[in-house]
């Protein structure tokens, strides 16, 4: 009975959010409460909810302060000199243009927000791509692939959802994923270079002596100042604080890797220091917090609601009942391969479902089933991140429509061009993970 109720709760939740009848925040809160009452656990529901919220609270805090921190770093113009330097170094070479666009997308997406990454990278690089007459599908391709790798950071949506859903420490999932992320990003850079070399062969290198029909103006004059800022953005820039902000950000990254302090505490400290040194006036600090608060609030609200969902799913025993029923139909010889099965399932799973539906609905069942074969929830969680490059091409991902809109290409054309590379990147991530033991190919206990 509990198994049927559990599957019913997940199917109801996924149906409601995929048909857009309810927002994920509402569905994550209302659906489990209703099913908890139907299952006869109303008396214990409060305890289950509090337990679930307690476990996801550190993740929610980390995400909130990460968004605020990177928000003010973009306000200060930390990445502006990097963008301008990239454009100056390109000097009309298509191969360098594609490569530097990929690097820029990877750096900008450190804030974990795809929309911000697309807006900044496309605004900076699209004029240059048009001037060089590069294939218009290349820029959105390399940008979305680069973002799909850096989207696996602890404060990004997918990994934070995994941590909240499985109720494990964020660092336990993230730190082993660093080498596969590096390998994946190197793969994206290699792809970008190959695509750029193909364009260089097709178009040549644009120079003043080889204008190819363009006006003979200086490339540096045309392209070195592509950052068009409004008056408010100019007022927020802190060019004199560039090196201090850069040191602060790099120090934060190092401390995250070595786990000097808990991740939420590190971001709280970094945000507080960054806000005070860049905007010492109290009124300016309030405005910067208010400017980025809507994005932060939206994210942490989802994670807290996910705590309710996970707390009830676990507390009622539904997840155990579902995993038992799943194991009963799974061929016994397959159980030991639960980690690679999860990785493969994440590719179509996150494409045809939203991240919320897959990570909050399907993943807990896979994780509990994996435990029966000695595979930890954290290992299953890492495996479930493999499908993210393909996920971003899903028509369910709103930010991708922004990307193709800014690039001026059709969504279907972007999908057709990028899909094969997204699959290749997912399998590269999976291969590196299994090679380095990030999750096991085969469970010995199984």
Steps between C-alpha positions, in 0.01 A plus 500: 500500500778743592676420173188586299450822694864593446486444127166681491651798681794519260283461189255764628786737578669451162172532310406823674832673435555363149152609391562834677186470710699581812832670564769262632501684834127442549506140374794408726307631799137402438532158332701325776278646771188360333652156448636498855149555633356235267765252620390559859811681627341837573591479870872462421508732200637797694803303618567368148482850351733650762751216450493558125542877536788457744691288251461736202551825693882510452458455124237773483722741695800426280300555179358828627836652593671363188245680282544820700881475488535443127229757439702777661820379331333547162375840616856606580618405151734223613470326163506811277882514454504128420236544230684792342834316514351196329362710217833677448688168491271352235621737225255376239583129537185280491671221697596738781155659493324168565755395762482826695119503484507158667743616769290809564181295534673269747617789717177696494293192586680477835197674648288196416245704304461398136308813402779727625760292319313519170434873523858596585673260260269564204511878554880492503569248222210512255611824326842346440352173372280694258791712382705186433201335327528189714232232494229649726432160661853465639475773765187367677642147469828564682338736751236250611751213517743707709216607728384140539834409659531797735130450577615211720636736765358468855289817476355415159157346453577132422753421771308694762186306405685170532631595845154612612325196355741242645563707815879466483771760543560709189877462529464120507356513150699792360863439596533162320334662196776760457731278283212392269394865471853599403514214250159596361599865461823403325285292265281803428809713434635234262167497316500880483851500352403241238188692402706819487765339280228388260372858483853634456547263207168611352534874558865578559618760753355849485776763485524856371671372188230236458175684583282246312249767408491675839584863565873539563473611863720379782385175654606628840300820458193308388506214745696596813211694649201277436382529861218750465396607849217718617559786741406296807736216408786748450438645847522152651835417339805495728803474267742605774386201706562246223806330649357494850177345371697251291708393803186470710330281238804278448543464877136399526547231233806361678322495836205319341725228364698446821183532712655753735152573636152371417394622154211718625735677744760563229249668272351702785845633590603564139175681423527716812862595425431564131196714571674718759823562306319585176196682634589643843189719524209332675247620242707356213524169683122486538450572130741226393331247727158606375612474138606136532253390768223389258726245331633374833153478655363302208779243529500451877120474508522206257763324714303548821190361330713208381584437865128452571468260206809297595412499871154355439620258233759362741312534828191312383714214369377556143850521352598168661183333377557633147862390490401153622241471222751633249759244609245221473455563124865586429699200380727403786807510276429868421491626857875519538507739202255746658743796479561484122130417452417823687750693285346368179147560630585862581557581131144438375359551850610862536420571134139384505441612859595816682788484745248535781303197379802277450707592805217532751280226357714228341844535658403408860363167377817424302717598797312282744516208256875554461552479875382138488808429288746700709491815284476817708241772431784744427637271227155467344465877526824556311391256231172685457683819396640342183195591290520877553653590160203334328254642754575859400378423147160396632203713394412508871802722580389861479849655495584317175231702322680812619826364356361428154309828502816699572694299240227549240467130412208258505465272802466192279812589302691550824383161626598318181844660489586464869331174600776266376763701686285507815470120491876471447564730797265298723679179410838670555390604849374148566823343377722727712280439805524123468872511417575704814257311722267796555226240485554125461455313173417190697417457866703220659228451761251452217 
